[in-house]
Amino acid sequence: MTFRFLTTSALSLTLAGALPMAASAQSVEPITIVINQSPWLPGFQAVVELYEETTGNTVDLDVNPFAGSLEKQRTAVRADESPFDILIMNAGFFTEFYSGGFMQPLQEIDASFALSEDIYTFDDSVCWNAEAKTITCDGGALLTVPVNPNVLIMHYRQDLYDEAGLKAPATWDELYENAKALQTNRRYGISQRGQRGAFDVTYDVFPYIWSHGGGIVDQKDDGSFVISMNAQGTFDGMQTYLKLAKEVGHPSTAGQTQTNVIQNMATGRAAHINSVPAPGLFDDPNQSAVVGLVAYAPPPGTKDHPSTTPLGHWLAGVPRNIDPEQQKAALAFLTWFQTDEAQRAYAQAGSMPVSRAVLESEMADMPEYRWMKAMAQALPNARLTFTFPEASQVLAITELRLNQAIGGELELNEALNMAASEIAKVMTDAGHDFQSLAPLP
């Protein structure tokens, strides 16, 4: 396996004790996968290495920052021939590639191909009905295979909880009280991501706003939309976020990246984080000061709205504009990736499997895989964040305005009203049928 990095290389991770594969896949042409650099990348690298060792096939990973990966994919699908055989697409922008007709239906490569019954469909996001322009597996073509759940779950220090006699919080109010009890001069009660990026602060505030009845852009049953960015529930959810940030959080929450948040937990500087899981890092003595001390739970909710986590998952698809033999080679990897052996090896490498069977297996009772039960609890209530092709344009707006509200540049109501107005222009320009709400006072 070879890698091409446009940023600093990811932390190395060795896959130890991986289960042997039941059978070798067919020999196929080498493939190139374009992928983002993220906390789960080392686990994916390890599984790719196992694929190569098991099958003799070759995979080249083109690794980029989040935004860089998106731009490379956009360029690739519009070229005469894509330099990439598999695109790893995020929940925030996959609809753009579906609706543009850039992805090859997997069953047009091989009519016998199917998604394993153990693999989550993540709110049917693996399928697209081109005629209805809808994300659905009911009459829709299978376009992708999930490669990582990437949902937010709560991480907390079990040792501190035991010392203080606390229990895992089910509501934000309970989280606030626990964070306040565990805050010290050297430890934040909670560390939250607040920095502007491609899909950063917006992604992390979804559990807050959804659990207060808010949203950003919601699709109705008739296919039209409601811009809920300035709904009362969105305001209330952000008030909860800001209360935690200001009273028990990092003093510069607006500048905190996902890496900062994870490192605050790994170095013992945070009692809580809501983050995509990185258990391999937290239990690695070479990278963590809290080995064996981090526990996991679904994000909190409210008495009126249950815990809900956003699907920031990643989907692997095959572009139309590559040679048929390359499409077959790509499909060979996606077929192998779904197997129980591959999914278990993925978990052993410290990343999140997309297999329900693995998350609910005997592995979940082992201390090193204690995160699995929280993931299995969170996934049934997980929701897609955006269901229209212009999501990246909306994200450019929400990333800026939410960051300004968190950093104190704008009052919260002003930031949400401005964002709602700007989103309305995007939806108007795209020709969507939508409803706007009255401005917040």
C-alpha positions in Angstrom: 0.0 0.0 0.0 1.3 3.5 -0.8 0.1 6.8 0.5 0.1 10.3 -0.9 -0.3 12.9 1.9 -1.0 16.6 1.4 -0.7 17.2 5.1 1.3 15.8 8.0 1.1 12.0 8.1 -1.4 10.3 10.5 -0.3 8.5 13.6 0.8 5.0 12.7 -1.3 2.1 13.9 -0.4 -1.6 13.8 -3.1 -4.1 13.3 -2.5 -6.8 15.8 -4.2 -10.1 16.0 -6.4 -9.6 12.9 -8.6 -12.6 12.1 -7.6 -14.6 9.0 -9.8 -14.0 6.0 -12.1 -16.9 5.0 -11.1 -16.7 1.4 -9.0 -14.6 -0.9 -10.6 -12.1 -3.2 -10.0 -12.4 -7.0 -6.9 -10.8 -8.4 -7.7 -7.4 -9.8 -6.1 -4.2 -11.1 -4.5 -1.8 -8.6 -6.9 0.9 -7.3 -6.5 4.4 -5.9 -8.8 5.7 -3.1 -9.1 9.4 -2.3 -9.8 9.8 1.4 -9.7 12.4 4.1 -7.4 12.6 7.0 -9.3 11.9 10.2 -9.2 10.0 13.5 -10.3 6.8 11.9 -7.8 6.9 9.0 -5.2 4.8 10.7 -7.7 2.0 11.2 -8.7 2.2 7.5 -5.0 2.1 6.5 -4.5 -1.0 8.6 -7.5 -2.8 7.0 -6.3 -1.8 3.5 -2.9 -3.4 4.4 -4.8 -6.5 5.5 -6.7 -6.6 2.2 -3.4 -6.4 0.3 -1.8 -9.1 2.4 -4.9 -11.3 2.0 -5.6 -10.9 -1.7 -2.3 -9.7 -3.2 -4.2 -6.7 -4.7 -2.7 -3.2 -4.4 -4.4 -0.1 -3.0 -3.0 3.5 -3.2 -4.5 5.9 -0.7 -4.5 9.6 -1.7 -4.9 11.3 1.8 -6.0 14.9 2.1 -7.5 17.3 4.6 -11.3 17.3 4.6 -11.8 20.3 2.2 -8.9 19.1 0.0 -10.5 15.7 -0.5 -13.8 17.2 -1.5 -12.2 19.5 -4.1 -10.2 16.6 -5.5 -13.4 14.5 -5.8 -15.3 17.3 -7.5 -12.5 17.7 -10.1 -12.1 14.0 -10.6 -15.7 13.3 -11.5 -15.8 16.1 -14.1 -12.6 15.0 -15.8 -12.5 12.8 -18.9 -11.3 10.0 -16.6 -11.1 10.0 -12.8 -7.7 9.4 -11.3 -9.5 7.8 -8.3 -11.3 4.4 -8.4 -13.1 4.9 -5.1 -14.3 8.2 -3.6 -14.8 8.4 0.2 -17.6 10.9 0.5 -18.9 12.5 3.6 -22.6 12.8 4.7 -22.3 16.5 4.3 -21.8 16.4 0.5 -22.5 12.9 -0.9 -25.9 14.1 -2.3 -24.0 16.5 -4.6 -22.3 13.5 -6.3 -25.5 11.4 -6.4 -27.7 14.1 -7.9 -25.0 15.0 -10.4 -25.1 11.5 -11.8 -21.4 11.0 -11.1 -21.5 7.7 -9.3 -21.8 4.3 -11.0 -24.6 2.1 -9.6 -22.8 -0.8 -8.0 -25.2 -3.4 -9.5 -24.4 -2.1 -12.9 -20.8 -3.2 -12.3 -21.9 -6.6 -11.0 -25.6 -7.5 -11.0 -25.0 -9.9 -8.1 -23.5 -7.3 -5.8 -25.5 -6.5 -2.7 -25.1 -4.7 0.6 -24.6 -7.2 3.4 -27.6 -7.5 5.7 -25.3 -6.7 8.6 -24.2 -3.4 7.2 -26.1 -0.2 8.3 -27.7 1.8 5.4 -27.5 5.0 7.5 -30.9 6.3 6.8 -30.9 4.8 3.3 -28.0 7.1 2.4 -26.4 4.4 0.3 -29.2 4.7 -2.3 -30.4 7.3 -4.7 -33.7 7.4 -6.8 -32.6 9.6 -9.7 -36.2 10.0 -11.0 -37.6 11.2 -7.7 -34.3 12.9 -6.7 -34.6 11.3 -3.3 -32.3 9.4 -0.9 -34.1 6.1 -0.7 -33.5 2.4 -1.2 -37.2 2.1 -2.2 -36.7 2.1 -5.9 -33.3 3.7 -5.6 -30.0 2.4 -7.0 -27.3 1.2 -4.7 -24.5 3.7 -5.2 -22.2 3.3 -2.1 -21.0 1.1 0.7 -20.5 2.7 4.2 -17.0 2.8 5.4 -17.2 4.6 8.8 -20.2 5.6 11.0 -18.5 8.8 12.3 -21.3 9.7 14.6 -20.8 11.8 17.7 -20.9 10.1 21.1 -20.1 11.4 24.5 -16.7 10.5 26.1 -16.3 10.9 29.8 -13.7 10.1 32.4 -14.9 7.0 34.2 -12.3 7.2 36.9 -13.4 10.8 37.8 -17.1 9.7 37.7 -16.3 6.8 40.1 -14.4 9.1 42.5 -17.3 11.7 42.5 -20.1 9.1 42.6 -21.6 10.4 39.3 -23.6 8.6 36.7 -23.6 9.0 32.9 -25.8 12.0 32.0 -29.0 11.5 30.0 -29.8 15.2 29.7 -27.7 18.4 29.0 -28.6 19.7 32.4 -27.1 16.5 34.0 -24.0 16.9 31.8 -23.7 20.5 33.0 -23.8 19.5 36.6 -21.3 16.7 36.1 -19.0 19.0 34.2 -19.2 21.6 36.9 -18.4 19.0 39.5 -15.3 17.8 37.6 -13.9 21.2 36.5 -10.6 22.3 38.1 -8.0 24.9 37.3 -6.2 22.3 35.2 -9.2 20.5 33.7 -12.1 21.7 31.6 -15.5 20.4 32.5 -16.0 19.8 28.8 -14.2 20.6 25.6 -16.3 21.4 22.5 -15.4 22.0 18.9 -16.2 25.5 17.8 -13.8 26.4 15.0 -15.0 27.2 11.5 -14.1 24.6 8.9 -15.7 22.6 6.1 -18.2 20.7 8.3 -16.8 21.3 11.8 -18.7 23.4 14.3 -22.0 22.8 12.4 -21.6 19.0 12.7 -20.9 19.2 16.5 -23.9 21.4 17.4 -26.5 19.1 15.8 -27.1 17.1 19.0 -27.7 20.3 20.9 -30.2 21.8 18.4 -32.0 18.6 17.5 -32.6 17.7 21.2 -34.2 21.1 21.6 -36.5 20.8 18.6 -34.4 22.9 16.2 -32.5 22.3 13.0 -30.9 24.0 10.1 -32.8 23.0 6.9 -35.4 20.3 7.4 -37.0 18.3 4.5 -40.8 17.7 4.8 -42.6 14.6 3.6 -43.7 16.4 0.4 -40.1 17.1 -0.5 -40.2 20.8 0.3 -37.9 22.3 2.9 -38.2 24.5 6.1 -35.2 26.7 7.0 -35.1 26.1 10.8 -31.8 27.8 11.3 -33.5 30.5 13.3 -36.2 28.4 14.9 -36.6 28.7 18.7 -35.4 25.2 19.2 -32.1 26.0 17.4 -31.7 29.1 19.5 -32.4 27.1 22.7 -29.9 24.3 21.7 -27.2 26.9 21.0 -27.9 28.5 24.3 -27.2 25.2 26.0 -24.0 24.8 23.9 -22.9 28.3 24.9 -23.7 27.8 28.6 -21.4 24.8 28.7 -18.7 26.6 26.8 -18.7 29.7 28.9 -19.2 28.2 32.3 -17.5 24.8 32.3 -15.7 24.7 28.9 -12.5 25.7 27.2 -11.8 29.5 27.4 -11.3 29.7 23.6 -14.0 27.3 22.4 -14.4 29.2 19.1 -10.8 28.2 18.2 -11.1 24.5 19.1 -10.7 22.0 16.3 -11.6 18.3 16.4 -7.9 17.5 17.0 -7.8 20.0 19.9 -10.9 18.5 21.5 -9.6 14.9 21.2 -6.2 15.9 22.5 -7.8 17.7 25.5 -9.3 14.3 26.5 -6.1 12.3 25.7 -4.0 14.6 27.8 -6.3 14.6 30.8 -7.3 18.2 30.3 -11.0 17.5 29.7 -13.6 15.6 31.7 -16.1 15.3 28.8 -16.1 15.6 25.0 -18.7 14.9 22.4 -16.7 13.6 19.5 -16.4 11.0 16.8 -14.8 8.1 18.7 -11.1 7.6 18.7 -10.6 4.7 21.1 -7.4 3.5 19.5 -5.8 6.8 20.4 -7.2 7.0 24.0 -6.0 3.5 24.9 -2.6 3.9 23.3 0.0 4.6 26.0 2.2 6.3 23.4 -0.5 8.9 22.7 -2.7 9.0 25.8 -2.5 9.9 29.5 -5.9 8.4 30.1 -5.5 4.8 29.0 -8.4 2.7 30.1 -10.1 5.6 31.8 -12.4 6.9 29.0 -16.1 5.7 29.0 -18.7 6.2 26.3 -22.4 7.0 26.1 -24.8 8.5 23.5 -25.0 12.3 23.5 -27.5 13.8 26.0 -31.0 14.8 25.1 -33.8 16.8 26.8 -37.0 15.7 28.6 -38.9 16.6 25.4 -36.5 15.3 22.7 -34.3 12.1 22.9 -30.6 11.9 22.3 -29.9 12.3 18.6 -26.6 12.2 16.9 -25.8 13.4 13.4 -24.7 11.1 10.6 -21.3 12.4 9.6 -20.6 9.0 8.2 -18.4 8.2 5.2 -19.6 6.4 2.0 -17.4 4.7 -0.6 -18.6 4.9 -4.2 -17.2 4.2 -7.7 -17.1 7.1 -10.2 -18.7 6.5 -13.6 -15.7 8.0 -15.5 -13.2 5.1 -15.0 -12.5 2.0 -17.0 -14.8 -0.9 -16.4 -11.9 -3.1 -15.3 -11.1 -0.4 -12.6 -14.7 -0.4 -11.6 -14.6 -4.1 -11.0 -11.4 -3.8 -9.0 -13.0 -1.1 -6.9 -16.0 -3.3 -6.3 -13.8 -6.2 -5.3 -12.4 -4.1 -2.4 -15.9 -3.0 -1.4 -17.2 -6.6 -1.4 -14.3 -7.6 0.8 -14.7 -4.7 3.2 -18.2 -5.8 4.1 -17.1 -9.2 5.4 -17.3 -10.0 9.1 -13.5 -10.6 9.2 -12.7 -7.2 7.6 -15.2 -5.4 10.0 -13.7 -7.1 13.1 -10.2 -6.3 11.9 -11.3 -2.7 11.4 -12.5 -2.6 15.0 -9.3 -4.2 16.2 -7.4 -1.4 14.5 -9.3 1.2 16.5 -11.9 2.4 14.0 -15.6 2.1 13.9 -17.1 -0.8 12.0 -20.3 -0.3 9.9 -21.5 -3.8 10.8 -24.4 -4.2 13.2 -23.3 -7.8 13.8 -19.8 -6.6 15.0 -21.1 -3.8 17.2 -23.5 -6.2 18.9 -21.1 -9.1 19.1 -19.2 -10.5 22.1 -16.5 -7.9 21.3 -18.7 -5.2 22.9 -18.2 -6.9 26.3 -14.4 -6.6 26.1 -12.8 -3.6 27.8 -10.9 -2.5 24.8 -14.2 -2.3 22.8 -16.4 -0.7 25.5 -17.3 2.0 23.0 -19.3 -0.4 20.9 -22.4 -0.4 23.2 -22.6 3.4 23.1 -22.3 3.4 19.3 -25.0 0.7 19.0 -27.3 2.8 21.2 -26.6 6.0 19.3 -27.0 4.7 15.7 -30.8 3.9 15.7 -31.6 7.6 16.4 -28.9 9.0 14.1 -30.1 11.3 11.4 -28.9 12.6 8.1 -27.9 16.3 8.3 -28.5 17.6 4.8 -30.5 16.0 1.9 -29.9 18.4 -0.9 -27.0 19.0 -3.3 -26.2 22.6 -2.1 -25.2 21.4 1.3 -21.6 22.7 0.9 -22.9 26.2 0.2 -25.1 26.1 3.3 -22.2 24.8 5.4 -20.1 27.7 4.3 -22.7 29.9 5.9 -23.4 28.0 9.1 -19.7 27.5 9.8 -19.1 31.2 9.7 -22.2 32.4 11.6 -22.0 29.7 14.3 -18.3 30.4 14.9 -19.1 34.1 15.2 -21.8 33.5 17.8 -19.5 31.2 19.8 -16.6 33.7 19.6 -18.8 36.6 20.7 -18.5 38.5 17.4 -22.3 38.3 16.9 -25.2 37.9 19.3 -26.7 34.5 18.9 -30.1 35.7 17.6 -28.4 37.9 15.1 -26.1 35.1 13.9 -29.0 32.7 13.4 -31.2 35.2 11.6 -28.3 36.2 9.3 -27.6 32.6 8.5 -31.3 31.8 7.8 -31.5 34.7 5.4 -28.3 33.7 3.6 -29.5 30.0 3.4 -32.8 31.2 1.9 -30.8 32.8 -1.0 -29.0 29.5 -1.6 -32.3 27.6 -1.7 -33.9 30.3 -3.9 -31.1 30.2 -6.4 -31.3 26.4 -6.5 -35.0 26.5 -7.2 -36.1 24.6 -4.1 -39.5 24.9 -2.6 -39.0 26.1 1.0 -40.5 28.0 3.9 -38.7 30.6 6.0 -39.5 31.3 9.7 -40.0 34.7 11.2 -36.8 36.3 12.5 -35.8 35.7 16.1 -36.4 38.8 18.3 
